[in-house]
């Protein structure tokens, strides 16, 4: 039956993202509370973690010269990719074990080149231990774990299995194991994002947001806005306030559940609540989100655009796809991102969030008003200037119109 299509995939995806959130929660608590070992310091091939370490080092020196603190920050950056690998291995193993590795194509961010080097043996050992600890809890989430402890070669195989480039045909799982590196490092917002694309259409979307909790009172937006762009270390209680948001294409519904922590047993679909976008249509009352990082987002153009349509609220700068979750849940009305020249958007940074917002009643397009194209591989090719997500068509139309009106004077 058409109604049941993708139900099994959604069920498994939600459960494994809950598992991944628990893994991330444990790693983040560890990195916020303990010093890290030297062998945990690794950088991605694109030097993104090195860039983060340098950026944070400058921030530290701007306030005080503290060599010990700088060193700790650099170590924490290495801890983040350790979490990336662990989540990717866990999700890959569960999907392959459930649906059959021959039937599973996964597009994901991390590869095993660095982790496979002899000098990374200590780090690989930590990843292996973390993954096995997580998979040992699979039954709590209604999933089947391995019959025996997985070894390093099996963990590396699970990570390397995520080598698909996607494309216009077939089914492809799209995973961002830890979206929002700086948010994760600084104790703020980050997300685990998993989506299923079938013949270029996103059909399942799941967002795990360990530090962003469910909206309790829909009638008091000011008090119940749970997104924070402030740099702070969450308390133990706050760390147990996360949520997992999910949807399936064509249902017109998006749902949210609290994350599973402690000794709790996951029960589907208990404790799920339907989410819906905000009804606000007046730009003066709307809240808009944008990325924190200036490297891949033109804040000045977004600010000019916001002013031209009458947005009065200060922009909420948030790490990760939590911005999409905020719109779906009604905590914000707009997300705008206008990348700087040369930056290419990746499908794992948007797929899950786009579907959830759309099924919750929102609109997501590029800045020219066209639907995002997930058929071209790992990048959103032919993207028209930027991405605009809104809680409804009226706000969206105003923003798209403003983009066209201001484009000639723009430097983008």
C-alpha positions as a Markdown table, in Angstrom:
| # | Residue | x | y | z |
|---|---|---|---|---|
| 1 | Unk | 0.0 | 0.0 | 0.0 |
| 2 | Unk | 1.2 | 3.5 | -0.9 |
| 3 | Unk | 0.4 | 4.7 | 2.6 |
| 4 | Unk | 2.8 | 2.2 | 4.1 |
| 5 | Unk | 5.6 | 2.9 | 1.7 |
| 6 | Unk | 8.9 | 3.7 | 3.4 |
| 7 | Unk | 7.3 | 3.0 | 6.8 |
| 8 | Unk | 9.9 | 0.3 | 7.7 |
| 9 | Unk | 12.7 | 2.6 | 6.6 |
| 10 | Unk | 11.3 | 5.5 | 8.7 |
| 11 | Unk | 10.9 | 3.2 | 11.7 |
| 12 | Unk | 14.5 | 2.0 | 11.6 |
| 13 | Unk | 15.9 | 5.5 | 10.8 |
| 14 | Unk | 14.2 | 7.0 | 13.9 |
| 15 | Unk | 15.5 | 4.2 | 16.1 |
| 16 | Unk | 19.1 | 4.4 | 14.9 |
| 17 | Unk | 19.1 | 8.2 | 15.2 |
| 18 | Unk | 18.0 | 7.8 | 18.8 |
| 19 | Unk | 20.9 | 5.5 | 19.3 |
| 20 | Unk | 23.3 | 7.9 | 17.7 |
| 21 | Unk | 22.1 | 10.8 | 19.9 |
| 22 | Unk | 22.9 | 8.7 | 22.9 |
| 23 | Unk | 26.4 | 8.1 | 21.6 |
| 24 | Unk | 26.9 | 11.8 | 20.9 |
| 25 | Unk | 25.6 | 12.7 | 24.3 |
| 26 | Unk | 28.1 | 10.4 | 26.0 |
| 27 | Unk | 31.0 | 11.7 | 23.9 |
| 28 | Unk | 30.1 | 15.4 | 24.5 |
| 29 | Unk | 29.8 | 14.9 | 28.2 |
| 30 | Unk | 33.3 | 13.4 | 28.1 |
| 31 | Unk | 34.9 | 16.1 | 26.1 |
| 32 | Unk | 33.3 | 18.8 | 28.2 |
| 33 | Unk | 34.4 | 17.2 | 31.4 |
| 34 | Unk | 37.7 | 15.6 | 30.8 |
| 35 | Unk | 41.1 | 16.3 | 29.2 |
| 36 | Unk | 41.7 | 14.4 | 25.9 |
| 37 | Unk | 44.6 | 12.2 | 24.8 |
| 38 | Unk | 47.1 | 13.4 | 22.2 |
| 39 | Unk | 46.2 | 10.5 | 19.9 |
| 40 | Unk | 42.7 | 11.9 | 19.6 |
| 41 | Unk | 43.9 | 14.9 | 17.7 |
| 42 | Unk | 43.2 | 14.3 | 14.0 |
| 43 | Unk | 42.1 | 16.6 | 11.2 |
| 44 | Unk | 39.9 | 15.9 | 8.2 |
| 45 | Unk | 41.5 | 16.0 | 4.8 |
| 46 | Unk | 39.8 | 19.4 | 4.1 |
| 47 | Unk | 41.5 | 20.8 | 7.2 |
| 48 | Unk | 38.1 | 21.8 | 8.7 |
| 49 | Unk | 39.0 | 20.8 | 12.2 |
| 50 | Unk | 42.4 | 22.5 | 11.9 |
| 51 | Unk | 40.5 | 25.7 | 10.9 |
| 52 | Unk | 38.2 | 25.4 | 13.9 |
| 53 | Unk | 41.2 | 25.0 | 16.2 |
| 54 | Unk | 42.9 | 28.0 | 14.8 |
| 55 | Unk | 39.6 | 30.1 | 15.0 |
| 56 | Unk | 39.1 | 29.2 | 18.6 |
| 57 | Unk | 42.7 | 29.8 | 19.4 |
| 58 | Unk | 42.4 | 33.4 | 18.1 |
| 59 | Unk | 39.2 | 33.8 | 20.3 |
| 60 | Unk | 41.1 | 32.6 | 23.3 |
| 61 | Unk | 44.1 | 34.8 | 22.7 |
| 62 | Unk | 41.8 | 37.8 | 22.2 |
| 63 | Unk | 40.6 | 37.4 | 25.8 |
| 64 | Unk | 43.7 | 36.0 | 27.5 |
| 65 | Unk | 46.9 | 34.2 | 26.7 |
| 66 | Unk | 46.3 | 30.7 | 28.1 |
| 67 | Unk | 48.4 | 28.1 | 26.3 |
| 68 | Unk | 46.9 | 25.3 | 28.3 |
| 69 | Unk | 43.4 | 26.3 | 27.2 |
| 70 | Unk | 44.5 | 26.6 | 23.6 |
| 71 | Unk | 45.9 | 23.1 | 23.7 |
| 72 | Unk | 42.7 | 21.8 | 25.2 |
| 73 | Unk | 40.6 | 23.4 | 22.5 |
| 74 | Unk | 42.7 | 21.8 | 19.8 |
| 75 | Unk | 42.3 | 18.4 | 21.5 |
| 76 | Unk | 38.5 | 18.9 | 21.7 |
| 77 | Unk | 38.4 | 19.5 | 18.0 |
| 78 | Unk | 39.9 | 16.1 | 17.4 |
| 79 | Unk | 37.3 | 14.5 | 19.7 |
| 80 | Unk | 34.6 | 15.7 | 17.4 |
| 81 | Unk | 35.7 | 13.7 | 14.4 |
| 82 | Unk | 36.1 | 10.7 | 16.7 |
| 83 | Unk | 32.4 | 11.1 | 17.4 |
| 84 | Unk | 31.7 | 11.5 | 13.6 |
| 85 | Unk | 33.3 | 8.2 | 12.8 |
| 86 | Unk | 31.6 | 6.4 | 15.7 |
| 87 | Unk | 28.1 | 7.6 | 14.6 |
| 88 | Unk | 28.8 | 6.8 | 11.0 |
| 89 | Unk | 29.9 | 3.2 | 11.8 |
| 90 | Unk | 26.9 | 2.6 | 14.0 |
| 91 | Unk | 24.3 | 3.9 | 11.5 |
| 92 | Unk | 26.0 | 2.1 | 8.6 |
| 93 | Unk | 26.1 | -1.2 | 10.5 |
| 94 | Unk | 22.4 | -1.0 | 11.6 |
| 95 | Unk | 21.2 | -0.1 | 8.1 |
| 96 | Unk | 23.2 | -2.7 | 6.4 |
| 97 | Unk | 22.3 | -5.4 | 9.0 |
| 98 | Unk | 18.6 | -4.5 | 8.8 |
| 99 | Unk | 18.1 | -4.1 | 5.0 |
| 100 | Unk | 21.1 | -6.1 | 3.7 |
| 101 | Unk | 24.4 | -4.5 | 2.7 |
| 102 | Unk | 23.8 | -5.3 | -0.9 |
| 103 | Unk | 20.6 | -3.2 | -0.8 |
| 104 | Unk | 22.0 | -0.2 | 1.1 |
| 105 | Unk | 23.7 | 2.8 | -0.5 |
| 106 | Unk | 24.9 | 5.4 | 1.9 |
| 107 | Unk | 26.2 | 8.9 | 1.2 |
| 108 | Unk | 28.1 | 10.3 | 4.2 |
| 109 | Unk | 30.7 | 12.8 | 5.1 |
| 110 | Unk | 33.5 | 10.8 | 6.7 |
| 111 | Unk | 36.0 | 8.4 | 5.1 |
| 112 | Unk | 38.5 | 6.0 | 6.7 |
| 113 | Unk | 41.8 | 7.3 | 5.3 |
| 114 | Unk | 43.0 | 9.0 | 8.4 |
| 115 | Unk | 41.6 | 6.4 | 10.7 |
| 116 | Unk | 43.3 | 3.6 | 8.8 |
| 117 | Unk | 46.8 | 5.0 | 9.3 |
| 118 | Unk | 49.1 | 3.1 | 11.7 |
| 119 | Unk | 49.6 | 6.3 | 13.8 |
| 120 | Unk | 45.8 | 6.4 | 14.3 |
| 121 | Unk | 45.7 | 3.0 | 16.1 |
| 122 | Unk | 44.8 | 4.6 | 19.5 |
| 123 | Unk | 42.0 | 6.7 | 18.0 |
| 124 | Unk | 40.6 | 3.7 | 16.1 |
| 125 | Unk | 40.6 | 1.8 | 19.3 |
| 126 | Unk | 38.5 | 4.4 | 20.9 |
| 127 | Unk | 36.1 | 4.4 | 18.0 |
| 128 | Unk | 35.8 | 0.6 | 18.1 |
| 129 | Unk | 35.1 | 0.7 | 21.8 |
| 130 | Unk | 32.5 | 3.5 | 21.5 |
| 131 | Unk | 30.7 | 1.8 | 18.6 |
| 132 | Unk | 30.5 | -1.6 | 20.4 |
| 133 | Unk | 29.2 | 0.1 | 23.5 |
| 134 | Unk | 26.5 | 1.7 | 21.4 |
| 135 | Unk | 25.5 | -1.4 | 19.5 |
| 136 | Unk | 25.3 | -3.4 | 22.7 |
| 137 | Unk | 22.3 | -1.2 | 23.5 |
| 138 | Unk | 20.5 | -1.8 | 20.2 |
| 139 | Unk | 17.8 | -4.0 | 21.8 |
| 140 | Unk | 16.7 | -1.0 | 24.0 |
| 141 | Unk | 15.7 | 0.7 | 20.7 |
| 142 | Unk | 14.0 | -2.3 | 19.2 |
| 143 | Unk | 17.0 | -3.0 | 16.9 |
| 144 | Unk | 19.2 | -6.1 | 16.5 |
| 145 | Unk | 22.8 | -5.6 | 17.4 |
| 146 | Unk | 25.8 | -7.8 | 16.5 |
| 147 | Unk | 26.1 | -11.3 | 17.9 |
| 148 | Unk | 29.7 | -10.6 | 19.0 |
| 149 | Unk | 32.0 | -7.6 | 19.5 |
| 150 | Unk | 33.0 | -6.0 | 16.2 |
| 151 | Unk | 36.7 | -5.7 | 15.5 |
| 152 | Unk | 38.6 | -2.8 | 14.0 |
| 153 | Unk | 38.4 | -4.2 | 10.4 |
| 154 | Unk | 34.6 | -4.5 | 10.8 |
| 155 | Unk | 34.3 | -1.0 | 12.1 |
| 156 | Unk | 36.4 | 0.4 | 9.2 |
| 157 | Unk | 34.3 | -1.6 | 6.7 |
| 158 | Unk | 31.1 | -0.1 | 8.1 |
| 159 | Unk | 32.5 | 3.4 | 7.8 |
| 160 | Unk | 33.9 | 2.8 | 4.3 |
| 161 | Unk | 30.6 | 1.4 | 3.2 |
| 162 | Unk | 29.3 | 5.0 | 3.2 |
| 163 | Unk | 31.0 | 5.7 | -0.1 |
| 164 | Unk | 28.0 | 6.3 | -2.4 |
| 165 | Unk | 27.9 | 9.5 | -4.5 |
| 166 | Unk | 24.1 | 9.4 | -4.7 |
| 167 | Unk | 22.6 | 10.5 | -8.1 |
| 168 | Unk | 19.3 | 10.6 | -9.9 |
| 169 | Unk | 18.4 | 6.9 | -9.7 |
| 170 | Unk | 17.9 | 4.4 | -6.9 |
| 171 | Unk | 17.7 | 4.7 | -3.1 |
| 172 | Unk | 20.4 | 6.4 | -1.2 |
| 173 | Unk | 20.7 | 7.0 | 2.5 |
| 174 | Unk | 22.2 | 10.4 | 3.3 |
| 175 | Unk | 24.0 | 10.8 | 6.7 |
| 176 | Unk | 25.6 | 13.7 | 8.5 |
| 177 | Unk | 26.9 | 12.0 | 11.7 |
| 178 | Unk | 27.5 | 15.3 | 13.6 |
| 179 | Unk | 26.2 | 18.3 | 11.9 |
| 180 | Unk | 27.5 | 21.5 | 13.6 |
| 181 | Unk | 31.0 | 20.8 | 14.6 |
| 182 | Unk | 31.5 | 24.0 | 16.5 |
| 183 | Unk | 28.2 | 23.6 | 18.3 |
| 184 | Unk | 29.2 | 20.2 | 19.4 |
| 185 | Unk | 32.6 | 21.4 | 20.6 |
| 186 | Unk | 31.2 | 24.4 | 22.5 |
| 187 | Unk | 28.4 | 22.5 | 24.2 |
| 188 | Unk | 25.7 | 24.1 | 22.0 |
| 189 | Unk | 23.4 | 22.9 | 19.2 |
| 190 | Unk | 24.3 | 20.1 | 16.8 |
| 191 | Unk | 22.4 | 17.4 | 15.0 |
| 192 | Unk | 22.5 | 13.9 | 13.7 |
| 193 | Unk | 20.8 | 13.9 | 10.3 |
| 194 | Unk | 19.6 | 10.9 | 8.3 |
| 195 | Unk | 17.5 | 10.9 | 5.2 |
| 196 | Unk | 16.5 | 8.5 | 2.5 |
| 197 | Unk | 16.5 | 9.7 | -1.1 |
| 198 | Unk | 14.6 | 7.6 | -3.7 |
| 199 | Unk | 15.0 | 8.6 | -7.3 |
| 200 | Unk | 16.2 | 12.1 | -6.4 |
| 201 | Unk | 13.3 | 12.7 | -4.0 |
| 202 | Unk | 13.8 | 12.9 | -0.2 |
| 203 | Unk | 11.2 | 10.5 | 1.2 |
| 204 | Unk | 12.3 | 10.0 | 4.8 |
| 205 | Unk | 13.9 | 12.6 | 7.1 |
| 206 | Unk | 15.1 | 12.3 | 10.6 |
| 207 | Unk | 16.9 | 14.9 | 12.7 |
| 208 | Unk | 18.3 | 14.1 | 16.1 |
| 209 | Unk | 18.9 | 17.2 | 18.2 |
| 210 | Unk | 20.4 | 16.2 | 21.5 |
| 211 | Unk | 20.5 | 19.8 | 23.0 |
| 212 | Unk | 17.2 | 21.0 | 21.6 |
| 213 | Unk | 14.1 | 19.9 | 23.4 |
| 214 | Unk | 10.5 | 19.6 | 22.5 |
| 215 | Unk | 8.3 | 22.6 | 22.6 |
| 216 | Unk | 6.0 | 22.3 | 25.6 |
| 217 | Unk | 3.7 | 25.3 | 25.2 |
| 218 | Unk | 2.8 | 26.4 | 21.7 |
| 219 | Unk | 1.1 | 29.5 | 23.0 |
| 220 | Unk | 4.2 | 31.2 | 24.6 |
| 221 | Unk | 6.8 | 31.4 | 22.0 |
| 222 | Unk | 9.0 | 33.9 | 23.8 |
| 223 | Unk | 9.4 | 31.7 | 26.8 |
| 224 | Unk | 9.6 | 28.5 | 24.9 |
| 225 | Unk | 12.2 | 29.3 | 22.3 |
| 226 | Unk | 14.8 | 26.6 | 23.1 |
| 227 | Unk | 17.5 | 27.6 | 20.6 |
| 228 | Unk | 20.5 | 29.4 | 21.9 |
| 229 | Unk | 23.3 | 30.8 | 20.0 |
| 230 | Unk | 25.2 | 31.5 | 23.2 |
| 231 | Unk | 28.4 | 29.6 | 24.0 |
| 232 | Unk | 27.7 | 27.7 | 27.2 |
| 233 | Unk | 28.2 | 24.3 | 28.7 |
| 234 | Unk | 24.8 | 22.7 | 29.3 |
| 235 | Unk | 24.0 | 21.3 | 32.7 |
| 236 | Unk | 23.4 | 17.6 | 33.1 |
| 237 | Unk | 19.6 | 18.3 | 33.1 |
| 238 | Unk | 19.7 | 20.3 | 29.9 |
| 239 | Unk | 21.7 | 17.5 | 28.2 |
| 240 | Unk | 18.7 | 15.2 | 28.8 |
| 241 | Unk | 16.3 | 17.5 | 27.0 |
| 242 | Unk | 17.0 | 16.5 | 23.4 |
| 243 | Unk | 14.6 | 15.5 | 20.7 |
| 244 | Unk | 14.3 | 13.5 | 17.5 |
| 245 | Unk | 12.2 | 15.0 | 14.7 |
| 246 | Unk | 11.1 | 13.0 | 11.7 |
| 247 | Unk | 8.7 | 12.8 | 8.7 |
| 248 | Unk | 7.8 | 10.8 | 5.6 |
| 249 | Unk | 7.1 | 12.4 | 2.2 |
| 250 | Unk | 3.5 | 12.9 | 1.3 |
| 251 | Unk | 2.0 | 12.5 | 4.8 |
| 252 | Unk | 1.7 | 16.2 | 5.6 |
| 253 | Unk | 2.9 | 15.4 | 9.1 |
| 254 | Unk | 6.1 | 15.8 | 11.0 |
| 255 | Unk | 6.6 | 14.4 | 14.5 |
| 256 | Unk | 8.9 | 14.9 | 17.5 |
| 257 | Unk | 9.9 | 12.6 | 20.3 |
| 258 | Unk | 12.1 | 13.2 | 23.4 |
| 259 | Unk | 15.5 | 11.5 | 23.2 |
| 260 | Unk | 16.1 | 8.3 | 25.1 |
| 261 | Unk | 18.6 | 8.6 | 28.0 |
| 262 | Unk | 19.6 | 6.6 | 31.1 |
| 263 | Unk | 18.0 | 3.2 | 31.3 |
| 264 | Unk | 14.9 | 4.1 | 29.4 |
| 265 | Unk | 13.5 | 1.8 | 26.7 |
| 266 | Unk | 12.5 | 3.3 | 23.4 |
| 267 | Unk | 8.9 | 2.7 | 22.5 |
| 268 | Unk | 7.5 | 3.5 | 19.1 |
| 269 | Unk | 5.6 | 5.8 | 18.7 |
| 270 | Unk | 5.0 | 6.6 | 22.4 |
| 271 | Unk | 5.6 | 10.2 | 23.5 |
| 272 | Unk | 5.5 | 11.5 | 19.9 |
| 273 | Unk | 3.9 | 14.8 | 19.2 |
| 274 | Unk | 3.0 | 16.3 | 15.9 |
| 275 | Unk | 4.8 | 19.5 | 15.0 |
| 276 | Unk | 3.5 | 22.3 | 12.8 |
| 277 | Unk | 5.1 | 25.5 | 11.5 |
| 278 | Unk | 4.3 | 28.9 | 13.0 |
| 279 | Unk | 1.2 | 30.7 | 11.8 |
| 280 | Unk | 3.0 | 34.1 | 11.9 |
| 281 | Unk | 2.9 | 35.9 | 8.6 |
| 282 | Unk | 3.9 | 39.4 | 9.7 |
| 283 | Unk | 7.7 | 39.9 | 9.0 |
| 284 | Unk | 7.9 | 42.3 | 12.0 |
| 285 | Unk | 7.0 | 39.4 | 14.3 |
| 286 | Unk | 9.0 | 36.7 | 12.6 |
| 287 | Unk | 12.2 | 35.2 | 13.9 |
| 288 | Unk | 14.9 | 34.2 | 11.3 |
| 289 | Unk | 17.8 | 31.9 | 11.7 |
| 290 | Unk | 21.1 | 31.8 | 9.8 |
| 291 | Unk | 24.4 | 30.0 | 10.2 |
| 292 | Unk | 26.9 | 31.1 | 12.8 |
| 293 | Unk | 29.9 | 30.7 | 10.5 |
| 294 | Unk | 30.8 | 33.6 | 8.3 |
| 295 | Unk | 33.0 | 31.5 | 6.1 |
| 296 | Unk | 30.1 | 29.9 | 4.2 |
| 297 | Unk | 27.3 | 32.4 | 4.7 |
| 298 | Unk | 27.0 | 36.1 | 3.7 |
| 299 | Unk | 25.5 | 37.7 | 6.8 |
| 300 | Unk | 25.6 | 41.2 | 5.3 |
| 301 | Unk | 23.4 | 40.3 | 2.4 |
| 302 | Unk | 21.0 | 38.4 | 4.7 |
| 303 | Unk | 20.8 | 41.4 | 6.9 |
| 304 | Unk | 20.0 | 43.7 | 4.0 |
| 305 | Unk | 17.3 | 41.3 | 2.8 |
| 306 | Unk | 15.8 | 41.1 | 6.3 |
| 307 | Unk | 15.6 | 44.8 | 6.6 |
| 308 | Unk | 14.0 | 45.2 | 3.2 |
| 309 | Unk | 11.1 | 42.9 | 4.1 |
| 310 | Unk | 10.6 | 44.3 | 7.6 |
| 311 | Unk | 12.2 | 41.7 | 9.8 |
| 312 | Unk | 12.8 | 43.5 | 13.1 |
| 313 | Unk | 14.0 | 40.7 | 15.3 |
| 314 | Unk | 17.7 | 40.1 | 15.7 |
| 315 | Unk | 18.9 | 37.1 | 13.6 |
| 316 | Unk | 19.3 | 33.9 | 15.6 |
| 317 | Unk | 22.6 | 32.4 | 14.6 |
| 318 | Unk | 22.5 | 28.7 | 15.2 |
| 319 | Unk | 24.8 | 25.8 | 14.4 |
| 320 | Unk | 23.6 | 22.8 | 12.4 |
| 321 | Unk | 20.3 | 21.7 | 10.9 |
| 322 | Unk | 18.6 | 22.5 | 14.2 |
| 323 | Unk | 17.5 | 25.6 | 12.3 |
| 324 | Unk | 15.2 | 23.4 | 10.2 |
| 325 | Unk | 13.9 | 21.8 | 13.4 |
| 326 | Unk | 13.1 | 25.2 | 14.8 |
| 327 | Unk | 11.0 | 26.2 | 11.8 |
| 328 | Unk | 9.1 | 22.8 | 11.8 |
| 329 | Unk | 8.4 | 23.2 | 15.5 |
| 330 | Unk | 7.3 | 26.8 | 15.3 |
| 331 | Unk | 10.2 | 28.4 | 17.2 |
| 332 | Unk | 11.3 | 30.3 | 14.2 |
| 333 | Unk | 9.7 | 31.3 | 10.9 |
| 334 | Unk | 12.6 | 31.8 | 8.5 |
| 335 | Unk | 16.0 | 30.3 | 7.7 |
| 336 | Unk | 18.2 | 32.1 | 5.1 |
| 337 | Unk | 21.6 | 31.1 | 3.9 |
| 338 | Unk | 23.4 | 32.8 | 1.1 |
| 339 | Unk | 26.8 | 31.2 | 0.6 |
| 340 | Unk | 29.8 | 33.1 | -0.4 |
| 341 | Unk | 31.3 | 32.5 | -3.9 |
| 342 | Unk | 32.9 | 29.1 | -4.4 |
| 343 | Unk | 31.0 | 27.4 | -1.6 |
| 344 | Unk | 28.9 | 24.4 | -2.6 |
| 345 | Unk | 26.1 | 23.1 | -0.5 |
| 346 | Unk | 26.2 | 19.4 | 0.3 |
| 347 | Unk | 23.0 | 17.3 | 0.3 |
| 348 | Unk | 23.6 | 15.8 | 3.8 |
| 349 | Unk | 23.5 | 19.4 | 5.3 |
| 350 | Unk | 19.9 | 19.8 | 4.1 |
| 351 | Unk | 18.0 | 16.7 | 3.0 |
| 352 | Unk | 16.5 | 15.6 | 6.3 |
| 353 | Unk | 15.6 | 19.1 | 7.4 |
| 354 | Unk | 14.1 | 20.2 | 4.1 |
| 355 | Unk | 11.6 | 17.3 | 4.2 |
| 356 | Unk | 10.6 | 17.8 | 7.8 |
| 357 | Unk | 9.9 | 21.5 | 7.3 |
| 358 | Unk | 7.9 | 20.8 | 4.1 |
| 359 | Unk | 5.8 | 18.1 | 5.7 |
| 360 | Unk | 5.2 | 20.3 | 8.8 |
| 361 | Unk | 3.6 | 22.9 | 6.4 |
| 362 | Unk | 6.6 | 25.0 | 5.5 |
| 363 | Unk | 8.3 | 25.9 | 2.2 |
| 364 | Unk | 12.0 | 25.4 | 1.2 |
| 365 | Unk | 13.5 | 26.5 | -2.1 |
| 366 | Unk | 16.6 | 28.1 | -3.4 |
| 367 | Unk | 16.6 | 31.9 | -3.6 |
| 368 | Unk | 15.1 | 31.8 | -7.0 |
| 369 | Unk | 12.0 | 30.0 | -5.8 |
| 370 | Unk | 13.0 | 26.6 | -7.2 |
| 371 | Unk | 12.9 | 23.3 | -5.4 |
| 372 | Unk | 16.2 | 22.0 | -4.2 |
| 373 | Unk | 17.7 | 19.4 | -6.6 |
| 374 | Unk | 19.0 | 16.2 | -4.8 |
| 375 | Unk | 19.7 | 14.4 | -8.1 |
| 376 | Unk | 23.2 | 15.6 | -8.9 |
| 377 | Unk | 25.3 | 13.7 | -6.3 |
| 378 | Unk | 26.7 | 15.0 | -3.1 |
| 379 | Unk | 26.3 | 18.6 | -4.0 |
| 380 | Unk | 23.2 | 20.8 | -4.5 |
| 381 | Unk | 24.2 | 21.7 | -8.0 |
| 382 | Unk | 22.7 | 24.7 | -9.9 |
| 383 | Unk | 21.6 | 26.3 | -6.6 |
| 384 | Unk | 20.2 | 29.7 | -7.4 |
| 385 | Unk | 22.1 | 32.1 | -5.0 |
| 386 | Unk | 21.1 | 30.6 | -1.7 |
| 387 | Unk | 18.5 | 28.7 | 0.3 |
| 388 | Unk | 15.3 | 30.1 | 1.8 |
| 389 | Unk | 13.1 | 28.2 | 4.2 |
| 390 | Unk | 9.9 | 29.7 | 5.6 |
| 391 | Unk | 7.0 | 28.7 | 7.8 |
| 392 | Unk | 4.5 | 29.6 | 5.1 |
| 393 | Unk | 4.0 | 30.8 | 1.5 |
| 394 | Unk | 3.3 | 34.4 | 2.3 |
| 395 | Unk | 6.6 | 35.0 | 4.1 |
| 396 | Unk | 8.4 | 32.9 | 1.4 |
| 397 | Unk | 7.0 | 35.0 | -1.4 |
| 398 | Unk | 8.0 | 38.2 | 0.3 |
| 399 | Unk | 11.6 | 37.0 | 0.7 |
| 400 | Unk | 12.0 | 35.7 | -2.8 |
| 401 | Unk | 10.6 | 38.9 | -4.2 |
| 402 | Unk | 13.1 | 40.9 | -2.0 |
| 403 | Unk | 16.0 | 38.7 | -3.3 |
| 404 | Unk | 15.2 | 39.6 | -6.9 |
| 405 | Unk | 14.7 | 43.3 | -6.0 |
| 406 | Unk | 18.0 | 43.6 | -4.2 |
| 407 | Unk | 20.1 | 41.3 | -6.3 |
| 408 | Unk | 21.5 | 43.9 | -8.7 |
| 409 | Unk | 23.1 | 45.8 | -5.8 |
| 410 | Unk | 24.5 | 42.6 | -4.2 |
| 411 | Unk | 28.1 | 41.5 | -4.4 |
| 412 | Unk | 27.1 | 37.8 | -4.4 |
